[in-house]
Structures are given as C-alpha cells and as structure tokens.
Amino acid sequence: MQGDYAAFILAAYGLSALALGGLGLWIFLDGREVRGELKGLEDRGLKRRSDRGAHR
C-alpha cells in the first residue's frame, strides 16, 4: 500500500468505517427510542398483536 494510491485507499477505508459506524449508532439509538415508545404504549394498556397468539 505504499504506491501512488495509498492515500486514496486509506481515505476510502476510513470513510467507509465512519459511515458504517454512523449507521450502527443510528440503529442503536433508534432501537432504544422505539423500545421506549413501546414501553409507554404497554404502560397505557395497549398490547402487541404478537401477545394475543396466532389467529388461524
């Protein structure tokens, strides 16, 4: 990696790692928010359809 393109390759890997890390953080934070919203709904008495069992 000591050729003419080393800086480009390192920058591309760095940018990719940064983008993937940002997406992972976004998914983590969004999951926390959704779990909080679900807990709020369940605290108000609303239940999930999956808790009712299969309707066949």
C-alpha positions as CSV (number, residue, x, y, z in Angstrom):
1,M,0.0,0.0,0.0
2,Q,2.9,2.3,-0.5
3,G,2.0,3.1,-4.1
4,D,0.5,6.2,-5.5
5,Y,-3.0,5.3,-4.4
6,A,-2.3,4.6,-0.7
7,A,-3.8,7.9,0.5
8,F,-6.9,7.3,-1.6
9,I,-7.3,3.7,-0.4
10,L,-6.8,4.7,3.3
11,A,-9.3,7.6,2.9
12,A,-11.8,5.2,1.3
13,Y,-11.5,2.7,4.1
14,G,-11.7,5.4,6.7
15,L,-14.8,6.9,5.2
16,S,-16.4,3.5,4.9
17,A,-15.7,2.7,8.5
18,L,-17.1,6.1,9.6
19,A,-20.3,5.6,7.5
20,L,-20.8,2.0,8.9
21,G,-20.1,3.2,12.5
22,G,-22.6,6.1,12.0
23,L,-25.3,3.7,10.7
24,G,-24.7,1.3,13.6
25,L,-25.0,4.2,16.1
26,W,-28.2,5.3,14.3
27,I,-29.7,1.8,14.5
28,F,-28.8,1.5,18.2
29,L,-30.3,4.9,19.1
30,D,-33.4,4.3,17.1
31,G,-33.9,0.9,18.7
32,R,-33.7,2.5,22.1
33,E,-36.3,5.1,21.1
34,V,-38.7,2.5,19.7
35,R,-38.4,0.3,22.8
36,G,-39.2,3.4,24.9
37,E,-42.3,4.1,22.8
38,L,-43.4,0.5,23.0
39,K,-43.0,0.6,26.8
40,G,-45.0,3.7,27.0
41,L,-47.8,2.2,25.0
42,E,-47.8,-1.0,27.1
43,D,-47.8,1.1,30.3
44,R,-51.1,2.7,29.0
45,G,-52.6,-0.7,28.5
46,L,-52.1,-1.3,24.8
47,K,-50.7,-4.7,23.9
48,R,-48.9,-6.1,20.9
49,R,-50.7,-8.3,18.4
50,S,-48.0,-10.9,18.9
51,D,-49.0,-11.3,22.6
52,R,-52.5,-12.4,21.6
53,G,-51.4,-15.6,19.9
54,A,-51.9,-16.9,16.4
55,H,-55.3,-16.3,14.8
56,R,-55.8,-19.1,12.2
